[in-house]
Amino acid sequence: MESIEHALREVARQGTMPCTTAFEIVDARGASPLAVGEAATSEDLRIIRCQLGLFGYREFGSKGLTPVALEVPGWLEEKMQEALVDGSLPCAAAWQIADESGLPRLTVAAAAETLGVRIASCQLGCF
């Protein structure tokens, strides 16, 4: 079986790899996201283009691209509040809320931004 590190080297471009690509490796290898993130670090690869828009968008003139939502529906705020851990919304919980609600992940991140909720515990270990 091909190593995670080898798979990372195959897809890396100029020392970077998008978050979506890292998760393709997670799925293909049956590895944990953290194991892929740690392997990326050991290979000196930077993860870019966070699926929540939080980091990795410097080529677009900004660290992140997370917009602020004009309004957050009550049901979404409630789901987010229920998922808080030590006052922050874990990345995995944000993904789960988005997936279960049929919303883009960036929309959940925008709602968090609007509500002043910090997203924490990146699944790949980036933050």
For each residue, the residues with C-beta under 8 A, 3 or more apart:
1: 29
2: 6 7 29
3: 6 7
4: 7 8 25 29 31 35 36 39
5: 8 9 39 42 43
6: 2 3 9 10
7: 2 3 4 10 11 25 28 29
8: 4 5 11 12 17 25 36 39 40 43 45
9: 5 6 12 43
10: 6 7
11: 7 8 17 21 24 25
12: 8 9 15 16 17 43 45
13: 16 17
14:
15: 12 44 45 46
16: 12 13 45 46 47 48 56
17: 8 11 12 13 21 22 40 45 46 47 48
18: 21 22 47 48 49 56
19: 22 23 47 48 49 50 51 56 124
20: 23 24 49 51
21: 11 17 18 24 25
22: 17 18 19 25 26 33 36 37 40 47 124
23: 19 20 26 27 33 36 51
24: 11 20 21 27 28
25: 4 7 8 11 21 22 28 29 31 36
26: 22 23 29 30 31 32 33 36
27: 23 24 30
28: 7 24 25
29: 1 2 4 7 25 26 36
30: 26 27
31: 4 25 26 35 36
32: 26 35 36
33: 22 23 26 36 37 123 124 125
34: 37 38 123 124 125
35: 4 31 32 38 39
36: 4 8 22 23 25 26 29 31 32 33 39 40 124
37: 22 33 34 40 41 47 122 123 124 125 126
38: 34 35 41 42 125
39: 4 5 8 35 36 42 43
40: 8 17 22 36 37 43 45 46 47 124
41: 37 38 44 45 125
42: 5 38 39
43: 5 8 9 12 39 40
44: 15 41
45: 8 12 15 16 17 40 41
46: 15 16 17 40 56
47: 16 17 18 19 22 37 40 50 56 124 126
48: 16 17 18 19 55 56 57
49: 18 19 20 56 57
50: 19 47 53 54 55 56 64 122 126
51: 19 20 23 95 105 106
52: 66 91 94 95 105 106 108 109 119
53: 50 57 64 65 66 67 106 109 110
54: 50 64 66 109 119 127
55: 48 50 63 64 126 127
56: 16 18 19 46 47 48 49 50 63 64
57: 48 49 53 60 62 63 64 65
58: 61 62 63
59:
60: 57 65
61: 58
62: 57 58 65
63: 55 56 57 58
64: 50 53 54 55 56 57
65: 53 57 60 62 106
66: 52 53 54 106 109 110 113
67: 53 106 110 113
68: 110 113 114
69: 72 107 110 111 113 114
70: 114
71: 114
72: 69 76 77 111 114 115
73: 76 77
74: 77 78
75: 78 79
76: 72 73 79 80 97 101 103 108 111
77: 72 73 74 80 81 111 115
78: 74 75 81 82
79: 75 76 82 83 97 101
80: 76 77 83 84 89 94 97 108 111 112 115 117
81: 77 78 84
82: 78 79
83: 79 80 89 90 93 94 96 97
84: 80 81 87 88 89 117
85: 88 89 90 93 120 121
86:
87: 84 118
88: 84 85 117 118 119 120 121
89: 80 83 84 85 93 94 112 117 118 119 120
90: 83 85 93 94 119 120 121
91: 52 94 95 119 120 121 122 123
92: 95 96 121 123
93: 83 85 89 90 96 97
94: 52 80 83 89 90 91 97 98 105 108 109 112 119
95: 51 52 91 92 98 99 105 108 123
96: 83 92 93 99 100
97: 76 79 80 83 93 94 100 101 103 108
98: 94 95 101 103 104 105 107 108
99: 95 96 102
100: 96 97
101: 76 79 97 98 108
102: 99
103: 76 97 98 107 108
104: 98 107 108
105: 51 52 94 95 98 108 109
106: 51 52 53 65 66 67 109 110
107: 69 98 103 104 110 111
108: 52 76 80 94 95 97 98 101 103 104 105 111 112
109: 52 53 54 66 94 105 106 112 113 119
110: 53 66 67 68 69 106 107 113 114
111: 69 72 76 77 80 107 108 114 115 117
112: 80 89 94 108 109 115 117 118 119
113: 66 67 68 69 109 110 116 117
114: 68 69 70 71 72 110 111
115: 72 77 80 111 112
116: 113
117: 80 84 88 89 111 112 113
118: 87 88 89 112
119: 52 54 88 89 90 91 94 109 112
120: 85 88 89 90 91 127
121: 85 88 90 91 92 127
122: 37 50 91 125 126 127
123: 33 34 37 91 92 95
124: 19 22 33 34 36 37 40 47
125: 33 34 37 38 41 122
126: 37 47 50 55 122
127: 54 55 120 121 122
